[in-house]
Amino acid sequence: MKTVPRKARRPFRLKKLFLGGLIVILTFWPGGAQQQAPLSPSSPLGPLSSRTGLLLKDAVVSRLIQESSGDLAFDTVSHLALWHRTQASEDYSRAAEWISGKARDFGLERVEIERFPSDGTIEYFGFATPAQWKVNKGELWLTSPNLMKLASFSDLPVSLAGESTSADVEAELVDIRAGTADKDYAAGVKGKIVLTSSQPKAVFDRAVIKEGAAGIVSFNSTTVYDQENRRLGDFPDQVGWTSLPETKGGSSGRFAFNVSSRQGRDLQALIRQGKTVRIHAVVDAEIGPGKLEVVSGIMPGCLYPDEEIVVTAHLDHYKPGANDNASGSAAILEMARTMRRLIDDKELPPPLRTIRFLWVPEYNGTYAWMSKHLNDPVKRLANLNFDMVGENTAKTNSKVVLCTTSDSNPSFLNAVMESILDFVNRFNDDRYPVQPGLFIGSLGGSRNRAAWRMVPYTTGTDHEVFTKLKVGATSLGAWPDDFYHSSEDSPEKVDPTQLHRAVVLGLAGIVTLAYADSDGARDLARLSLIYGRKRIAQSEFSVVRSLLSATKDEFNKAEWLAGDEAASRNKTEDIAQMRAAELGVARSPKPPNEVEKRAARLKPAWNAGRELFPFEYVQRILAEDTAAQIPKIEAALNEADQRLRDQGIDELTLYGFHDAAAMYVDGKRSILDIRNAVAAEYVPIEAEALELYFRAFEKAGLMKIAQRSIR
């Protein structure tokens, strides 16, 4: 999962920050913005509280805190961490059955486990599903110069790389170092087992397929997404969770083992001493058809049952996988328990809207579930996703972040959730708080200060699926994490207090959304105004900083786009004129060229039901079609990727970047409009490249591009 620093902004553009949210508010509830009677005394909502800054009544906030429990959520984490919950696996099925049982015990209705075929070839919206990987045995032994067990799947499941298949090989171990250069293979590796400091997937094709190595032993515990945070050897006894390239047929004899950095260095030392090091690898595993399983349960709405608030967490991952993501799964289960208890005790009325809880296999399960439910006769109003929310931040070197909705999908949800985040920070910033009734802590948890952050939209977890469908979606998580995707992501790194705070944030969001009616539209609009102005100020700061740091060349290349708020536009215009004079450049914008004029006439629109297909699918099916010019599109996207990296943007921010332009498609925006929007949210991409991009989507059968005349 993952989160990001603030995305780089294209210079000189102020964006639409809250007007979209206000418009949505007017259509969110029956009656819109018409004059309504005051809120019902039984409603948990009220006007904006001067004490908490929330739209919830103060007494309701107190009950949400005091009834919910981080300690109970921690118990759930500890239970889930006993299973190796990889997707489509038997252990995942056990976890899903346990979660569904708890959901029924806690009073959710229509609880079911929905199952979807998954075999490595079946696709949902262009995403290939994983096959079931069943391991009966996986052991790695040092047999010479002495006998020692190095790794065992039964002891530590992450020690066997995913997609490994049956093998029984005893061979010499040779050190290929990173395994990325010709010199690494100069001594020959055919029939031998290779030791590498790279991840198995990075060297498999060269070492095994090309050079004929019998298998791989890796001591690299850091995924590509976390290399800015961890370096090889930072945690010498950590074993990383890795996999081999996926195989369609489940061929035997392909394996890789993972050992710790300390073990890897010890093996290297033996080899460098001139000793013959022999390894015996035994794997009994098979790859075949399985099922993706999604646990679903609801609290039905009593007034608007066909409007849904969807709460998600992914249940899958390696053992122990405590923070990622037993923590999110436990948190939303505790939200369900707390709400049901308060409703049964008549401290909350039944929700007006349906609240749906989903425990999913990350991405794959959400896409599979949506393949069945895309056209349900319901309106999904918001998605709150929880992924890696239990970190003891003092132990994991983490910061807790909540992302906004994407700029392509503005929503009042940003104001609701940021107000709750501000509340959590305000009343949890002291070890001995002045208002202990609003302090969120747990008996078994820490007294760590809350210092949560609101960050711009990022992907890397399941809220992205809802975002593509224009559902307001946000995700709470922690990033970075020193133990992410490793053997050391264990329950002792989880903080019940942190879990409790995540539960309260989720509950406050759910209650605000599920109980809001037309009576509260005005208050929601006011909240959106407050936080919309805050974001405008932040955007203005970014624009001014970009203006005053721009070189002459950068200034000339930048296109001037009008701001959306008159006051901010006037302020930045004065600064722009000053900077232009300093640089000796013309202030007036350049007229559009012929490519831009054509782009202004072209309006892409999704074909019905195709909105979830990614650019990766387009790349794959058009790979041999030279007319589609996929390499040229890839070059433009990769160049934009590199510019973002040069600005300090990390890999997880870029996780969904290649789909960013497609997310702006709504049948109304032209390609030029989308070019400008992508430039504001990320960095500029030439209109010509974006036209090719959308033509490729059209050629793949996902979109149609209409041409309008411009007078």
Summary of the structure (lengths in Angstrom):
residues: 711
radius of gyration: 26.7
end to end distance: 47.2
largest distance: 85.7
contacts: 2571
relative contact order: 0.16
helix: 40%
strand: 19%
